Amino acid sequence: MTDIIKDFPEKESGKVKEDLKNNPSMVTDNIISFEQELEDIGSIDPLLICFGDDAYDILNKNLGGNTILKKLLIALLCLS
């Protein structure tokens, strides 16, 4: 398990999306780093399971066609 955007301390997702939109090189740099991680572990044709729409959208827009992406939808039931 890893983060697609690293070393970004913002916890509010709306601000993260806005910052990434205004700084596309940050996305590019993190995609390059992520592709290197995949290469380092010897991954060939990986199946990536994304936690959340934002991670899925970033990977779907920026990775080559040799990667299978799946979204993981999690429903939480809170009992109080």
C-alpha positions as CSV (number, residue, x, y, z in Angstrom):
1,M,0.0,0.0,0.0
2,T,1.3,3.4,-0.9
3,D,0.2,7.0,-1.5
4,I,0.1,8.4,-5.0
5,I,0.9,11.9,-3.7
6,K,3.7,11.9,-1.2
7,D,5.1,14.5,1.2
8,F,1.9,16.6,1.0
9,P,0.7,17.3,4.6
10,E,-2.7,18.8,3.7
11,K,-5.5,16.7,5.2
12,E,-8.4,18.5,3.5
13,S,-9.0,16.8,0.2
14,G,-10.6,19.8,-1.5
15,K,-7.4,21.8,-0.9
16,V,-5.2,19.0,-2.1
17,K,-7.2,18.8,-5.4
18,E,-6.9,22.5,-5.9
19,D,-3.2,22.6,-5.2
20,L,-2.6,19.7,-7.6
21,K,-4.7,21.4,-10.3
22,N,-2.6,24.6,-9.9
23,N,0.7,22.7,-9.8
24,P,0.5,19.9,-12.4
25,S,4.3,19.2,-12.1
26,M,3.6,17.9,-8.6
27,V,1.3,15.2,-10.1
28,T,3.9,14.4,-12.8
29,D,6.7,14.1,-10.2
30,N,4.7,11.8,-8.0
31,I,3.6,9.6,-11.0
32,I,7.3,9.2,-12.0
33,S,8.1,8.2,-8.4
34,F,5.2,5.8,-8.3
35,E,6.2,4.2,-11.6
36,Q,9.7,3.7,-10.1
37,E,8.2,2.1,-7.0
38,L,6.4,-0.4,-9.3
39,E,9.6,-1.1,-11.2
40,D,11.5,-1.5,-8.0
41,I,9.2,-4.3,-6.8
42,G,9.3,-6.0,-10.3
43,S,5.7,-5.3,-11.1
44,I,4.5,-6.3,-14.6
45,D,1.0,-5.4,-15.6
46,P,-0.1,-4.5,-12.1
47,L,-3.7,-4.5,-10.8
48,L,-4.0,-1.3,-8.7
49,I,-6.8,-1.0,-6.2
50,C,-7.5,2.7,-5.5
51,F,-8.9,4.0,-2.2
52,G,-11.1,6.9,-3.3
53,D,-12.1,8.7,-6.5
54,D,-9.2,11.2,-6.3
55,A,-6.5,8.6,-6.3
56,Y,-8.3,6.7,-9.1
57,D,-8.7,9.8,-11.2
58,I,-5.0,10.8,-10.8
59,L,-3.8,7.3,-11.8
60,N,-6.3,6.8,-14.6
61,K,-5.3,10.1,-16.2
62,N,-1.5,9.7,-15.8
63,L,-0.6,6.0,-16.1
64,G,0.0,4.2,-19.3
65,G,-2.4,1.6,-20.7
66,N,-0.6,-1.4,-19.3
67,T,-2.1,-1.0,-15.8
68,I,-5.5,-2.2,-14.6
69,L,-7.2,0.1,-12.1
70,K,-10.0,-0.7,-9.8
71,K,-11.8,1.5,-7.3
72,L,-12.5,0.1,-3.9
73,L,-15.7,1.3,-2.4
74,I,-16.0,1.0,1.3
75,A,-19.2,1.5,3.2
76,L,-18.9,2.1,6.9
77,L,-21.6,1.5,9.4
78,C,-21.4,3.6,12.5
79,L,-23.2,2.4,15.5
80,S,-23.8,4.8,18.3
